[in-house]
Amino acid sequence: MMVYHRLYWSLWLFSCFRQNFGQELQFPEPANGAVGESVVLAPVNPPSTSFLITQWFFNSTFIIAVVSGVTSVNSSYEGRVRFDINTLALELQNLTLNDSGIYRLETSTVGAALMKGETSLQVFEKISSVRLIDPEELLIEDDSSASITSEGTGSITSVEWMKDNSPLSPSNRIIFSPDNRSVSISPVQRSDSGEYQCTYRNPVSSETAKLSLIINCEC
C-alpha cells in the first residue's frame, strides 16, 4: 500500500507542475535489446539542478518514481530495474519481447519546471542454430536443379546470401524464395560450384552458415 500511496502522491504533484514546462528531454536513436539481457535508457541532456519528482513509464504503465529521494517501483518491475538519479537513466534487466514499446520520462526540478521526453525500445531474440540444407542428389551441369534451404531461430530481420565471399544475386537461373531463406539454381552450371554462405541478422545478433556445392560435368 505504501508504494501506491507514494505513486498517487507523485502523480498529484506532477499535475500541479504541468503548467510550467521546461526543456524537452532528448534521447539518442531508439534502443535495441536482446531477450534475457539488459538495456539502459538515458536522456542526453539531463538537467543540472536537483529533482523533486522523477517518473518512468512504459506506454501508460508506471515503472518507477522517485519523490524527494524516496523510490517507488511497480511490483511487476521489482528486481529488474535500476535508476540513476544523477543521469535519470533507467536500466531494464532480463528483457522479454513484451518490453518492446514506448518509454516516457518525466521529471520536475526544484524550480517546478516539468521536463518530458520519450524513446522506444525493440527487443529481439538472438539468432541461433543457423544451418544450410544441401541437395542430396548428384548435381550434373546443364541437367540438374539445386535448391539450398536455410534454417535458424530467433528474431530474423534480414537474410543475406553470398557465394565465395561475394554477394549472390538473382538471375534467370538463380531464384530466391519470397522470404529469402532458400535459393534455387536451375539448371546448374560448373561455375555454380563453390562455397555458399547464408547470414541471418537482427540489430542485436547475427549468425552465418556455410555449404560447399559441387557441380559435376556430364562426361
C-alpha positions in Angstrom: 0.0 0.0 0.0 2.9 2.4 0.7 4.1 2.1 -2.9 0.7 3.0 -4.3 0.4 5.9 -1.8 3.7 7.3 -3.0 2.7 6.9 -6.6 -0.6 8.7 -6.2 1.2 11.5 -4.3 3.8 11.9 -7.1 1.1 12.0 -9.7 -0.7 14.7 -7.8 2.4 16.7 -7.6 3.1 16.4 -11.3 -0.4 17.6 -12.1 0.4 20.8 -10.1 3.5 21.4 -12.1 2.2 20.7 -15.6 1.6 24.4 -16.2 5.3 25.2 -16.1 7.1 23.3 -18.9 10.8 23.3 -19.2 13.1 21.9 -21.8 12.3 18.7 -23.7 14.4 15.7 -22.7 16.3 14.3 -25.7 17.2 10.7 -26.3 19.6 9.1 -28.8 18.2 6.9 -31.5 15.7 4.2 -30.5 17.3 1.4 -28.4 17.6 -2.3 -29.2 17.9 -5.1 -26.7 18.2 -8.9 -26.6 16.0 -11.3 -24.7 17.5 -12.1 -21.3 19.9 -9.2 -21.4 19.9 -5.5 -20.1 19.5 -2.1 -21.7 20.0 1.4 -20.4 17.6 4.3 -21.5 19.1 7.7 -20.7 18.5 11.3 -21.9 21.4 13.0 -23.4 20.6 16.3 -21.7 19.5 15.7 -18.1 19.0 19.0 -16.1 21.8 20.0 -13.8 19.5 21.1 -11.0 18.0 19.0 -8.2 14.9 16.9 -8.9 11.7 16.9 -6.8 10.0 14.1 -8.8 11.1 11.8 -11.5 9.0 9.1 -13.1 9.5 6.5 -15.9 6.6 4.9 -17.8 6.3 2.1 -20.3 3.4 3.0 -22.7 0.9 4.0 -20.0 2.3 1.8 -17.2 4.1 3.3 -14.3 7.6 1.7 -13.8 9.4 3.7 -11.1 9.1 7.1 -9.3 11.5 9.0 -7.1 9.8 11.6 -4.9 12.0 13.7 -2.7 14.6 10.9 -2.6 12.1 8.2 -1.9 11.8 5.5 -4.6 8.7 3.5 -5.5 8.7 0.7 -8.0 5.8 -1.0 -9.7 5.6 -4.6 -8.3 5.9 -6.1 -11.8 9.3 -4.5 -12.3 10.8 -5.2 -8.8 14.2 -6.9 -9.1 14.7 -6.0 -12.8 15.1 -2.2 -12.9 17.8 0.2 -11.7 17.6 4.0 -11.7 20.4 6.6 -11.6 19.2 9.8 -10.0 22.1 11.8 -11.4 21.7 10.9 -15.1 18.0 9.9 -15.0 19.0 6.6 -16.7 16.7 3.6 -16.4 18.3 0.2 -16.7 16.0 -2.7 -17.6 17.2 -6.2 -16.9 16.2 -9.6 -18.0 14.5 -8.3 -21.1 11.5 -10.0 -22.7 9.8 -9.5 -26.0 6.9 -7.8 -24.2 9.3 -5.0 -23.1 9.2 -3.6 -26.7 7.4 -0.3 -26.8 7.5 3.4 -25.9 9.2 4.6 -22.7 8.5 8.1 -21.3 10.4 10.0 -18.7 9.0 12.9 -16.7 10.9 15.0 -14.1 10.3 18.2 -12.2 13.2 20.3 -10.9 13.3 22.3 -7.7 12.1 25.3 -9.8 9.0 23.3 -10.6 9.7 23.1 -14.3 8.3 19.9 -15.8 10.5 18.2 -18.4 9.4 15.3 -20.5 10.9 13.0 -23.2 10.3 9.6 -24.7 12.2 6.9 -26.5 11.5 3.5 -27.9 12.9 0.0 -27.3 12.7 -3.0 -29.5 13.6 -6.4 -28.0 14.8 -9.2 -30.2 15.5 -12.9 -29.7 19.2 -13.7 -30.5 19.7 -15.6 -33.7 21.0 -19.2 -33.3 21.2 -22.6 -34.9 21.5 -21.3 -38.5 22.2 -24.1 -41.0 22.0 -24.9 -44.7 20.4 -28.0 -46.1 22.1 -29.0 -49.3 20.7 -31.0 -52.2 21.0 -34.8 -51.7 21.2 -35.8 -55.3 24.3 -35.7 -57.5 24.3 -32.4 -59.4 25.1 -32.5 -63.2 25.8 -29.4 -65.2 23.1 -28.2 -67.6 20.9 -31.1 -66.4 20.2 -30.8 -62.6 18.5 -28.2 -60.4 19.7 -27.3 -57.0 17.8 -26.0 -54.0 19.6 -24.7 -50.9 17.4 -24.1 -47.9 18.4 -22.2 -44.7 17.0 -22.7 -41.2 17.5 -20.8 -37.9 15.8 -19.5 -34.8 15.4 -16.0 -33.3 14.0 -12.7 -34.4 15.2 -12.6 -38.0 15.0 -9.2 -39.7 17.2 -9.9 -42.8 18.7 -12.8 -44.7 21.9 -12.4 -46.8 23.4 -14.8 -49.3 27.0 -14.9 -50.6 29.0 -17.2 -52.8 32.7 -17.4 -52.5 32.6 -14.2 -50.3 30.7 -12.2 -52.9 27.0 -11.3 -52.8 24.8 -13.8 -54.5 22.4 -12.0 -56.9 19.2 -13.3 -58.6 19.2 -14.1 -62.2 17.2 -16.0 -64.8 18.8 -19.2 -63.2 19.1 -18.1 -59.6 15.8 -17.5 -57.9 15.2 -16.6 -54.2 12.1 -17.5 -52.2 9.8 -14.7 -51.1 11.3 -14.8 -47.6 14.8 -15.0 -49.0 15.5 -18.2 -46.9 16.1 -20.5 -49.8 17.6 -20.3 -53.3 17.0 -22.4 -56.4 19.5 -22.8 -59.2 18.2 -24.3 -62.5 19.9 -25.6 -64.5 23.2 -25.7 -62.6 26.5 -24.9 -64.3 30.1 -25.7 -63.4 30.5 -22.1 -62.3 27.9 -22.7 -59.6 30.4 -24.8 -57.7 31.8 -23.1 -54.6 31.1 -22.1 -51.0 27.6 -20.6 -50.3 27.0 -18.6 -47.1 23.7 -17.5 -45.6 23.6 -15.0 -42.8 20.6 -14.3 -40.5 20.7 -10.9 -38.9 18.8 -8.6 -36.5 20.0 -5.5 -34.7 21.5 -7.4 -31.7 22.9 -10.6 -33.3 23.9 -12.5 -36.5 24.9 -16.0 -37.4 26.3 -17.5 -40.6 26.1 -21.0 -42.1 28.2 -22.3 -44.9 27.8 -25.0 -47.5 30.1 -26.3 -50.3 28.3 -27.1 -53.6 29.9 -29.3 -56.2 28.7 -29.4 -59.8 29.8 -32.4 -61.8 30.3 -32.4 -65.6 28.3 -34.7 -67.8 31.0 -36.8 -69.5 
